[in-house]
Every structure is written in C-alpha cells, then in structure tokens.
Amino acid sequence: MSADMKIPVTDTGPGREAFAVTPSDSVNYSNVARALYVGSGGTVVLVTTRDTTVTFSGLVGGTILPVWHRRVNSTGTTATNLVALA
C-alpha cells in the first residue's frame, strides 16, 4: 500500500494509529482513542469522551477495551503496558 493511499475513517473500523499511554489525572491525549490495549493486567480507570470516569477491574493482559476515551487516570490504574488505538 502506498503512503499516500487514503484510508477510510469510520466509527466501527480498526484504529489507524497506536500510541503508548502514560496515565495522568489531568492531561488528556492530543486525540481521542477508540480502544485501549492492556498489556499487563490489573485495573484501568479511564475518562470517556463525555468526561465520564469508568473503572474496569480484574483485567487480564491482552485485553482490548473497545471504549472511546480521552485519558487514562493514574489514580486507581494498576494495569501497565497500555496502548491507545486511535
């Protein structure tokens, strides 16, 4: 696939980009993400695009949370190796 090929963007399609997540209680991502990959299990506290804080407990490594979100909070998050899919 050439670098200049247009990739369609849909609300249900896969992510076009991925980036490592550093949890923060105040700093949002530069762009919202459509999902979160959890590399090492634990708890994730994320903030949705509607500013709702949601806690996901008991996650195992390899989980993908298909939730649009703008931030993962550091307080309460114990899972590591987090990657946002945008």
SVG drawing of the C-alpha trace seen along z (x, -y; Angstrom):
<svg xmlns="http://www.w3.org/2000/svg" viewBox="-21 -18 25 30">
<polyline fill="none" stroke="black" stroke-width="0.4" points="0.0,0.0 1.4,-3.4 2.0,-6.0 -0.4,-8.4 -3.3,-6.0 -6.4,-7.3 -7.6,-5.1 -11.3,-5.5 -12.2,-6.5 -15.3,-5.0 -16.6,-4.8 -16.6,-1.0 -13.3,-0.3 -10.0,0.5 -7.6,-2.1 -5.4,-3.9 -2.7,-4.8 -1.4,-3.4 0.5,-5.1 1.8,-4.3 -0.3,-5.6 1.2,-7.3 -1.7,-7.5 -2.4,-11.1 -5.2,-12.5 -5.2,-15.8 -3.6,-15.5 -5.8,-14.3 -4.4,-12.7 -3.9,-15.0 -6.6,-13.0 -9.3,-10.7 -8.8,-7.0 -11.3,-4.3 -9.9,-1.5 -7.3,-0.6 -4.9,2.4 -3.9,3.6 -0.6,5.4 -0.3,6.4 -3.5,6.9 -5.0,5.0 -7.4,2.1 -7.9,-0.7 -9.6,-4.0 -10.4,-5.9 -12.2,-9.0 -14.6,-8.7 -15.2,-11.3 -18.2,-12.6 -16.0,-13.1 -17.4,-10.1 -14.9,-8.2 -15.1,-4.4 -13.2,-1.8 -12.5,1.6 -11.3,4.1 -9.8,7.6 -8.5,7.1 -6.1,9.7 -3.1,9.0 -4.0,8.9 -7.4,7.3 -8.7,4.7 -11.3,2.3 -13.4,1.0 -14.3,-2.3 -13.8,-5.8 -11.8,-7.7 -9.6,-10.8 -7.4,-9.8 -6.4,-7.0 -6.2,-8.3 -3.1,-7.4 -5.1,-7.3 -6.5,-3.8 -4.9,-2.4 -2.7,0.6 -2.6,2.2 0.6,1.5 1.9,1.6 -1.2,-0.4 -1.5,-1.3 -4.3,-3.5 -5.7,-2.8 -6.9,-5.9"/>
</svg>
